[in-house]
Amino acid sequence: MKKIAFLDRDGTINRDYPDEQWRNVKHPEFLPGAIDGMKKLLESGYEIIIVTNQYIIHDGIITMEDYSAYTEKFLTELSQNGIEILHIYFCPHNDAEECHCKKPKPGMIEQALRDYDIDLSASIYCGDSEADYLLAKQFGLPFYGIDYAGEQKDVNRCTSLLDVYNALSS
């Protein structure tokens, strides 16, 4: 069974932007500690699955081609740093579509559970939003909030993915 670090993308691994600005973003800008943190998570036995809401596709801010080109650059840069991602699940839907995959709905993690033999009891979730927190809680995953501003008491508050690794190893 796989031990998974479920990671949000924008605001957790790479810089996030106001929705409209994504139209002009062509290259990932990794957050401080993200690359080193992901390396350390992999070295400590986690595999990485990214779960990301990308409603800006169906909102018409970016195209599926824009998303694919950005993702290719994102994965290439990670690979050049020795980081292999097991899978990226993304939801292109906006709220009007009432899908089953837009976080905090459970669809992306449910799909990961169908695709891989995952040990949820040994897995974690890292994200920066309320939707990430709520999704983690549905599956009983410890939540590591990257600069998370929510009020919940059961959040492991961290400043980066490297900080997540350090919290796990202490």
Buried (B, 14 or more C-beta within 10 A) or exposed (E): EBBBBBBBBBBBBBEBBEEEEBBEBEEBEBBEBBBBBBBBBBEEEBBBBBBBBBBBBBBEBBEEEBBEBBBEEBBEBBEEEEBEBBBBBBBBBBEEEEBEBBBBBBBBBBBBBEEBEBEBEEBBBBBBBBBBBBBBBBBEBBBBBBEBEBEEEEBBBBEBBBBBBBBBEE
